[in-house]
Each structure stands twice: as structure tokens, then as C-alpha cells.
Amino acid sequence: MNRKLSSGISVSLAVAGVYAYFLLFAQFAFLGLLQAKVSGEGLKIVLSMMALGGVVSGFVVSRSGKSGRTAFIVAMLSCAVVARCSPLTDSSFLFAMLSLVMGASLGTATVCLASLIGRNLEPGSGCLWVGLGTGLAYGCCNIPVVFMASPAVQASVSAAFATLAALGGAKLDDLRGEMPGVKAIPWRAILVFGALVWMDSAAFYVIQHAPELKDGTWGPERLWRNAAVHVVAAIFAGFWLSRGGWKSLCVTAWAVLALAGWWVNDAATREWAGWIYPAAVSLYSTALVAWPGLLAVRTESAGRSIASRAAWLFGIAGWIGSANGIGMVESLQRVPGLFLILAGLVVVGGTSLKRLNRRAAFVVLFMGLAAFFGRKKPSVSTDAVERGRQVYLSEGCIHCHSRYVRPGSADEAVWGRSADPTLTAAEKPVLIGNRRQGPDLLRVGGRRSEGWLRAHFLDPRLLSPDSVMPAYGHLFQDQRGGDLITFLRQNVAEDVAETQARAASWKPAANLQPDASKGKLLFTNSCIACHGAGGRGDGPLAQDLKSPPRNLLVGPFSWTLARPDEPQLSTVMRVLKFGLPGTDMPGHETWSDQDLADLAALVLELRHQP
Amino acid sequence: MAFEDAGEGRVTAARHALGWLVLANAVGVWMAALLLWPSLGSLTGEAGYGRWVPVHLNVQLYGWTSLPLLCWLFAIHQVGSSKWAGPAIWGWSAALLLGAVSWLSGHTTGKIFLDWSGGSLLALMLAQGLLWWVLAAAWRRHRTGWTKLKRIATALGLLMLAGVPWMLAMATSPSTYPPFDKTTGGPTGASLLGSTLSVVAMLLMLPASLGLSRAKPSKRWLWWVFVAEFVTFIALEAKGGTHFSLPQIIGLGLLLPWLWWIPSEWKCFDWPERSIFWKRSMLVWWGLLTVAGWLEFLPGVLDRMKFTNGLVAHAHLAMAGFTSSFGLLLLTLLGGEKICSSLSRGGLIWNAAVGLHVLVLMICGWLEGGSTSWIDGHPLWREAAFIIRFLCGLIMLYVAAFWWRGSLSNSDDS
């Protein structure tokens, strides 16, 4: 077999075996076995032994100059033994010893593998084989029968992965007798990859421990998809790296990971997060594996130099970055935006700055920490109105809605009577607003029912097809939506009475020419969500409203029967303009009298249909 | 003011300012897109239109508008070679980024342009503290070489700046709110006079503070006029009133003569050739802003324009027109040769896009003020205005990105 091809396949097998063992056993199966027998402080000690073994052994083997094939094979076989022994163990001490041996073996194996990759592959095309190995590792771990298996079965599979890695390593050229290499600390790579691992670990932990997040991203039915995405993304990463540009790949991986971290917090976008999160992980993981041997500036290509770079990179960015990320989010149910931004600052700064300004980095880090520790947990009021006011603020409602009817202006005819300005000024904070993309909300409680507001928040364009209002369905996944409506309707009795009084005194313009055919378009846009296309009160929202929409064909019509002092058309127009305050029937305050007349004519026409 | 004096602090401030301009414009374009295609909002989850607005506004103010002013302060204090000047700007930008995260996460005080709370407020106060320390250290180092007037003026300035973080903390509190015109719910004429007079003071100080040589004797009497108008502002603010009150209308009208006085004062100085375009642009935008501001305050006009896109147009006239050209003038003078070179192109396109944007929104606002039927009806004229606004935003974004890229492509300034 062609030498290059043989080396590539062997590296791919070795990478796949090591990585799959790490993902499946070190991160999952061992933890599962451990948690069944050990808890509390003992658990933390056992896991600390793994990290300790990983970091220390990496440095020891890199300094010894023996980071070659034999050490790699021995380390992976040790990993296999640990995996086979773990299900048989039940004492904390033995778990701690196994954890230490596993950490030391993995630390040794990863450093040796980095050296072997550098020795056996070319910097350009070699990245493709690393990408293939990384993708296979993630892909195999996401195969449902493996992913869903018990920890004991996963341990057996992991032992097989470790053996496969040893077999792959055995086919590689060993390091030749070399002069000791340079042992410079790769700060830039440590910062960049450390931030990515830190962010990924934090996001992974939060998603893994929040059931709704977990179901939405890597629930059982999504495992095959995730496996495929991992494989494709890792191979793509290998291709990208083979053409140079590990920095651009890392920035891209951060951007995708940050977007996934953001999307996963929201039910509406969680499904998309499930697609891009595995892709981002595979992108940066491929670069992480390839960096010490293939991507670092190869002024010094001796195996010992590569091993030193790998020990620093995997020791700090890998082991410590991962533990730190998990430790900082242990009590959270969401991926904090601050984490995403801080990681972005480090990744973008670390890859783009020609020389790292230590003072600037210190100041930025200091600001981030100050903001993190200086953040205040908002006090949650026991008063629903006050909580609703906070939702109104948080969602930025003031940027599109006023809560101020100007005294003595045309506002009062449309939005209701003005309030005492001294009461407005006494609000904390004052919520006047300075822009109306939509209606004034001071007296919206008199114009819109609770049911209507809820339906409108869920899907504004169902009730008002041209509305620019965003949908706020997420507010109703907890109590925020209800609180907001309570705030908006806090003076409902007064507001309903005020609207009724305005309606009673209203008179339509003279000389209108009602045209039922023009009213049809208005009916389609504004009425069918509740009254249905045929006006029979059977629209899609009909079941959600407390007061069922009227069947406009047969009634009963208690509200729109002709008053003795005016034509029936005017009475119907009044209801269309002001709604029926206190019921779910909304008004159409902004319409012209001609539009009201056209729709009223159509409504009266419907009434006379059989 | 020589280019070679730029130093790391000023170059960093200029680059960050332009970077923030790009981000603010990108967010503005995103918001314009959301008004045209609201369903796009689902892409950003809970961070809907209302959460993007404070990001757009505050990044424009604290990023794009403030950093050129910091550049100016660095120049006055001859911060030049300080090792902490650049990091202090990084600290400012980090605080602003943290603020953006908090606004997108729904943390807000509900006060426009004073939206700082919790950790991001603390970070901004710390950044201001670090900047103050950089300025104070430069004052201490250079004071003996300055004139007595400059020494005292900068010392007083430093004393005032020391209070800014605490004033900010107080101003962001939901418990404080300035007096407002009860007939509109907006600022009084006196408030507008006071805030604009602070801009007048900056414009009066600019050429002398930059050390530009005088071609003619300065008009010192302008400072006495300024003091008189400031006293008028205090009196009118104490008396209160609405936009129907003649004293408030006349008070705000006191700004109009500055449209002649400022250019005439600036003519007393020799301006570098490179600054001419943005100096003229700034004076034009300043003139339009002042005249439009006064006209929009008049009874009948304000009643029609309040709460409409007309006032959004005015805000863009102020920020994209006046303060942007003022910031670009400062960066042209102080940001270093490469940044000046980058800013020498694209100015006409920027001004044209801003002008069209403002004009279209102003017309849209006037039409909106005639009736409220547009809320449900979405007439064609409004859709057309939103599309033009979106396209103008894209052009402004492109020009800003061009400037920023130019500022980054040459690293030899720092």
C-alpha cells in the first residue's frame, strides 16, 4: 500500500480511537459508573485525579523525549484495561486509582499521538486524515446503540476503541533519535483553543443537565443526524486546515458555537441549535488535534518540540479549560451570553492581533470578571403588575409603544382619556416612550381583552396581517406573558368604563357611502381569525377566547340591534370602532369612518343570509 | 496637530470608534429589516426588536460618538506615549460589549441612552476610572510645559470628569427622570437648549484646544453670549413650560444665531487641508439639525410629529449627520495619517445616504402624524419609506466598513 495512504489511515484510526475513548468513556461511561457508587466530595476527588494525571503525564512524557510509538501503544492498552476494570469496581479508592491511570494514559497518548502525527503526515494534506479520524470518533459515539447503551456496555466499546487506537499507532513510523527540540509555550494557541474548549464545555454541561435543552438538541431521535453532521463537519475542517487558516477556522467555530449557545436557550430556535452545535464542535476539535503536529509554525519540527506544544495545549486548554468551563456553570439552566462574548473576545483577539498586548488583555479580562461578579440577580416582585412592568422594560416595549396620551390632543379620541401627568412622572421608571410603531398602551386594558392580548402576543399577524410586532410566544412558556398582560390591564375597570363612555358619545361622519364589497377585504384581514371565513364564529382562535365570537349570520345580536336614535349601520360601526369593552371583541380605533361603514355594511349583509 | 503625535491611545480609539460604527450600523440595518420582514426576528430567539434598539442606540453613543471625543481628550492631555492609553480604550470597548450582551439579555433600566445596570454599569464605571487615571497621569507629566490657562482648565476638566462615573450611576437609576413637557411627554425647550449649549461649548473650544494657529483674533464676546444663554436655560428650566409657551420657543430659538457664529469663529483658525471636507459637512449637518430642531418644536408641528418617524428622522439627523461628521472631523485631525487617508473617501456617499434617509423618514413622519390609520393599513408610502431606509442603511454600513477596514489595514501607526 502507498506509504502516504497507509500513514493517513493509521493516523485516522489512532485519532478516532483516542478521541472516541475520551468522549465515550472518560466523559460519559466512567462518570456513569462512578456516580452509581460514589457521590459528593469523593466524586470530585476521583475526577480531579483524572485531570491531574492527564496534565502531569503530558508534561512528563514530553520532557522525557520518549513521546513515541511505544509509549502511545502502552498508554492506549492501559486505557483499555481501565475501561474493562471500571465496571468491576465499587470502592472510591479503586475508582481514584483507575481515574489517575486513565488520566495519565490519556495525557501520554495524546501527546505521543501529536508527535506521531507530526512525524507521519505532511502539514497540508495530513489535516484531512486528522479530520476523518475526529469525525469518525464523534460519529461512532453518536450512533444510537452506542450512545444509549448502559455505562458497562459503553466501557466495553471504549476498550475496543482504545485497542483500535493502539493498532493504528503500531502501524506508524516511530520518532527517530533526535536532538531535543524547542519547548516554547504556545500562548496564542492555548488562549484560542482554551476559550473554545471552555465555552464548549460550559454549553455542553448546561445542555446536558437541562432536560428541555437536551431533548431539543441531542435527544434520541436526533443522534443519527448529529453523527452525520459531526463526520461531515470534521472532514470539512480537515479540508479547510489543509489549505491553511486555522485561525479563521477557530473564529468561525466560535461564531457558530456562540450562535448555537444563544439559540439553544429559546424553544423557537433550539432545533436549529441542534444542527450547528455538533458542526462547531467538530470544526474546532479537528484543529485542536492537528495543531501541535501540523498547524503550529514549524520552525522546530523535532518530535520533542511537538510533544511540548501538545503538553501545554492539551494540559491547559484541554484539561483545565474543560474543568473550568463546567465548574462555572454548574448551577445554571441556560448558556450565559457573557460566556459566549468573553470567549469571543479571547478567540478573535488571540487570532487577529499581530502581537498580544498583555495590558489590554488584562484590562478586558478584568472588565469581564468585574461584570460577572458585579452582576445583580434581579429581585422578583410578588406583585404581578410590578413583574409585568419589568417584562415591559426587558422586552423593550417602550421603543415601539407609548404609554402617554397627550392631554387635549387628537390622541384622546383614539387611545382614550389622558392620565394625570404627575402620576406618569411618579412611575419608576417613567414609561412614556418616544415612538409609536404600534398603538399607545396607556388604556389598552379598556380596548383589548386578556384573551385577545394573549393571542396577539403568540401570533400578531394572525389578528393583524400587516403587523410589524414580533411574536412573543416564549413569554408564555413561563409566567412572564401573564404578568405582562396583568400590567397592561392593571386599571381594567376604569379603562373599560372610559372606552364605553367614549363609544356612547361617538357619532360617525356624515355622507358616508357604505360598500359591502370593499368591506370584504377588511373582513378577511381583520375578522376571520375569530369569526371564521364565513362569519359563523368558527375562526381558528374561537376556541381560545372566553367570550365565543358571534355567528354573524344568525346572532344573537344583543349588542348591535338598532338603537332608537340612530340607524343600525351606525350601531354596528360603533362596535367595530370601539369593540365591546369587557369582552374579547376588539375595536378598530385607527380605521376611517368610511372603512367602518364598508365593513358594517358587509356585516349587516351577512346577517341577512340564510 | 501633527499626525506623528497620534500615539497608540488615539489610534486605538479611532479604530475602535470605527469598529463600533460598523456594528451600530449593522444593528440598524437589522432593525430596518425586522420592520420590513418581522418574521426574521425568530432568528435571534428572545432578542427581539425591542432588545436590539438599546444596542443600536448605545453603541452609536458610547462607541461611535464617545471614542472620538476620548481621542480629543487624549490629544488635549498629550497622552501620546502612555502604555495604558490603548488598554484603557480596550476597557471602554469591553464595557460596551458587556452592555450589549446585557441589553440583548433583557437587562435594562428603561432609560434611553442610560441603559446601564448591574455588572455592565460597574464595568463602564471602571473603564471611566481607568481613562481618568490615564488623563490625570498625563496631566501630571506635562503640566509644567503648559500655559497657566491650559493647566487650570484641564485640572478643572479632570475634576469634573472624576464625577462622571458617579453621575452616571445616579442618572441610570429608575428613580430619576428629567422634567418633561406635559403636553407632549417629551423634553422641554429649555432642556433642549441646555443640552445643545454643551455642544456649542465643545464647538467653540475645538480649534483652540487642538492648537490650531490663529489667522485672526478670536471673538471672545461669544463666550459672554454663551454664558448669557446658559443663564437663560437655567431660568427657563426652573420656570418650566410647554411647547406652547413663548419663552420656551424663544429660548430654544437662541441657538439659531450660533449657525453663523460658530463658522465665523472657526474661520479665525488655520485648519489643515485634510479636515476641510468633514468640517464643512459638520457645519451643514449642525445647521440643519438646529433649524429642524427649532421648527419641530413649534406648536402644531411638534403635535403632528411627536411619536412618529419624524422624530426618528431628527435623531438620525443628529447622530448619523451631525455627531458622525463631528466624530469624523476629530478622527481626521487626530487619528493618525492612515486613518485620515481611509476617511478621505466615501464621505459624499455617506452624506447622501444620511440625507435621503432623514428626508424620507421626515416625510413619513409628517404623513403618519395626519392620521393613525397607517398602524393597521400599512400604506404603500410607508412601506416604500422603510425600503429606502433599509437601502440607505446598507450604504452607510458599507461605507463604515470601508473606513474601518482602511483603519485596520495599516498597523504602523501604533
Interface residues (C-beta under 8 A of the other chain):
Chain A: W262 W263 N265 D266 A268 T269 G337 L338 L340 I341 L345 K354 N357 R359 A360 F362 V363 V364 F366 M367 G368 A370 A371 F372 F373 G374 R375 K376 P378 L393 S394 E395 G396 C397 I398 H399 C400 S402 Y404 R406 P407 G408 S409 V414 P421 T424 A425 K428 P429 V430 L431 I432 G433 N434 R435 R436 Q437 G438 P439 P460 R461 S464 D466 S467 V468 M469 P470 A471 Y472 H474 S526 H588 E589 T590 W591 S592 D595
Chain B: L34 L35 P38 G41 S42 L43 T44 G45 E46 A47 G48 Y49 G50 R51 W52 V53 P54 K83 W84 G86 P87 A88 W90 G91 A94 A95 L97 L98 V101 L104 S105 G106 H107 T108 T109 G110 K111 I112 S117 G118 G119 S120 L121 L122 A123 L126 A127 L130 P174 S175 Y177 F180 K182 T183 T184 G185 G186 D303 K306 F307 T308 L311 V312 S371 T372 S373 W374 I375 D376 G377 H378 S411
